[in-house]
Amino acid sequence: MKYHFPLATLAGILTWLLVSGITLMLLLRLPAPQPLLPAGLLLLVYGISFILLTQEQHPLGLGGRYGRWLLPLPLLCAFALQWLLPTAIFDYLAILTIIWVCLLPHLISQRLALLLTLGIVVLWFGLQAYLEQRSLWITAALYGSFHLFAVLMQAAIKAETEARAELTEKHRQLLAAQQLLQLASRAEERNRIARDLHDLLGHHLTALTIQLQIASYQCDGEAKLQVEKSLQLARLLLSDVREAVSAMRDSSELDLQQLFTPLLQHLPESLQVELDIAPKLKASSLSQAQHLQYLAQEAISNTLKHANASRLWIHAREAEQGIALEIKDNGQLKASWQPGNGLIGMRERVAECGGKLHLVADAGGLALQIWLPQAGVANV
């Protein structure tokens, strides 16, 4: 598993390293005995748990299955350090709680994060005032403002990140819609040309063939031989026209490879997508193409928003006079996971098309197995 360290996470790790280094240095300089080993272990556990919580695709990350259970551990380590060490010298340890509250907006609402932060500030400096037997209103107000500022900044960063992700998703949808429109326009133009060839050229060649057949019965000798050659040539031309019309109508079907490719643009680098489309697999109608594109688009969106996955597989093939579409990720599903509005909408759309949708959810991720009939979409 690859570890990802954005700038905000690196800043938190650097701050933890500075606090840990200063704390251990002061403990070494103070007269013995000092709780050097317990303090070092608490600082180490704090740092490791913080790093794990900031990893998006780790089961212990904030978005992972066990992230909520790991979240209190760094805070408990910080309070244990406050109780263990002489607070008059190590009063800067409140910085550890500032780092911790930065995680809250990524897991709970901004209002709840602010309320919890205020409670932590009151508890921290209330305990410190009790241990030192002195008033700490000014210090509490100063550090409290730092805590609130950190929470609000992280909430703003989260909102901006979500807005950018939504904008990127809309852009992908627009690209996919443009691609579908272009393919549909080309298909319509091919069908128009095929109809013209069939109605005009095919009609005239058929009439010519009939006239040549009549002429072959009304002449003999060398003239009859030339008429029969012309008749064979006319029949050959008529056959070629019919083959050309059939080929153009076949090529007017919508290619799934071209249909799905725009959906994979501008995805996060952390998500690797494997697109496996059977050769020459095409949608039989514009309606079917729209449904297939929507289903793939919604599955990708669900993976990005909820699955916390690093890989996504999209497979499409012909099956049972229809198209089978399988979409699977390696995300971390929570134990309380239930299908949301996106999956419910996908199931309803597949049912309207006369198709089938099978959902497989386990510890290895989420898999969607979809089947749409070739002709069942036309009446939707």
Secondary structure, 3 states (H helix, E strand, C coil): CCCCCCHHHHHHHHHHHHHHHHHHHHHHHCCCCCCHHHHHHHHHHHHHHHHHHCCCCCCCCCCCCCHHHHCHHHHHHHHHHHHHCCCCCCHHHHHHHHHHHCCHHHCCCHHHHHHHHHHHHHHHHHHHHHHHCCCCHHHHHHHHHHHHHHHHHHHHHHHHHHHHHHHHHHHHHHHHHHHHHHHHHHHHHHHHHHHHHHHHHHHHHHHHHHHHHHHHHHCCHHHHHHHHHHHHHHHHHHHHHHHHHHHHHHHCCEEHHHHHHHHHCCCCCCCEEEEEECCCCEECCHHHHHHHHHHHHHHHHHHHHHHCCCEEEEEEEECCCEEEEEEEECCCCCCCCCCCHHHHHHHHHHHHCCCEEEEEEECCEEEEEEEEECCCCCCC
